[in-house]
Amino acid sequence: TWLVVQGLEPKTAYQFSVLAQNKLGTGPFSEVVTVTTGGYPISTPEPLVLLTPPRCLTANRTQQGVLLTWLPPANHSSPIDRYIIEFRLGERWEVLDDLIPATETEIIARDLIQ
């Protein structure tokens, strides 16, 4: 949904349009947009880095419930807002807790069915 176009001249007007293509053929072009490049130095946007899952999830049964522990994602360059724990009974996923602070790396799941 985005592309950095390399090799453009500074302070130059360019026109861009996009079209989609698949095995059925080519669609129509989008509207044309005109943009003028800035002067040097040229800065490029930071690449989008998707957040990887938390690591090393373990589950241990205790007298209080199931103790779940994990490590934060390896590439969390942006701050983590919170964690969400889901569980599955049969085919359906349910939310156990969706307000776990980002500073926490463990939770006790209580009152689970045997």
C-alpha angles and dihedrals in degrees: 000000000000139000134189108223111214129204100033120150118248119253092013129131116235132181122215135189131171133211133185124230134186140153090292093057142263125323127213123285120261122243114293117252125196122210133173117217120233127240126266135320093060116202123203124210119259111262116253109253115196116219114251120221123271111273137234098016111189131182122202125178114232134171089261095050137278114332110215118193131177144163122242119260114283095234106042099142089155118058116268112240098200145317128253122205120203130181133194130226108186109319099336126088118215130192112247095180130348100179104064108145117243089240092063123087099175141048135178112230105211132190096024117162113255 
